[in-house]
Amino acid sequence: MCGIVGAIAQRDIVPILVEGLKRLEYRGYDSAGAAVLHDGKLERVRRVGRVAEMEAGVAAQGLAGPIGIGHTRWATHGGVTESNAHPHISRDEIAVVHNGIIENHEEQRLRLSALGYVFESQTDTEVIAHPSITTTVRTTTCSEPPARPWPNCAAPTPSASSPWLRPTWSAAPAWAARS
């Protein structure tokens, strides 16, 4: 079981995240990480080992912000590596932590890879970090994978016989919290 801490305040919440993760550490974990939204940009620190390792990384990087999430991980998918530690970030728009197992992650990884998403970890969690498009994907006239959730090209016209589906975000992107 993973440990998850989140905070929103009108001050720096990184000390809250670190303290919260320390309080959960008695459960035993192999890695820890935190991500914050600072001046409209996602910043992250992840480390293998105890929360103290992540805390040192937070101090060295100067991680600070008013909105953030923290996570301690016990590896179930992928090895004990920094790239497999949470939070996972997609396109500098969304950071995700997760507790549990995504049973169809291999199918989702293949689907998202075909759409141009690049995976940085071996975890099941990373499939929810990428803004996911509904499972039915219609063909467009594009010759390259999209740079964003939708390609900059002509999409098929919606009709009763072949409806064109809009993207469904797995969570609100970071830019939604900027206002």
C-alpha positions, 0 to 999 in steps of 0.5 A: 500500500502506498502513502499519499499526501496532498495540500493546497494553501496560500503558502509553501506546502512542501513541509506539509508534504514531507511531514505527512510522508514521514508519518506514513513511512512506518509502513515501509516503502522503497521510494518517495516523491513530491510534485508542486505547482509553482508559478504555473509550472510543475516541479518534482523531486523523486528518490529511491529509499526513505523519505529523508532521501527525498527531503534532501532532494527537495532542499537541494532543488529548492522545491516550493509551491502552494499546491502539491502532492506527495507519495511513498511507493512500494513497488508492484509494477517496475523496479525500484528506480527513481523513474518508477517513483511517483509522482508521474508527470505528463507533458508538464500539465498533470502530476499523478500519484496512485495507490492500487493496481491498474489491471488493464495498464498494458492495454492502455500503455499500447493504446497511448503509445500508438497515439504518441505518448512517451512513457518514462517508467515501467509502472501501471500508474503512468497510464493515468498521467497521460491525458487519456483519449476515449477508448474509441479512437477515430482515424484522422488525416494526420501522418504523425502522432499528436503533440497534444491530446489532439493533432493539429489536423483535420478530424472526421466530421461527426455523424450519427453513424460515426460519432467523433469522440472528444478527449476525456481527461483522467484528471484536471490538467495543471493549467486548470489550477493556475487561475 
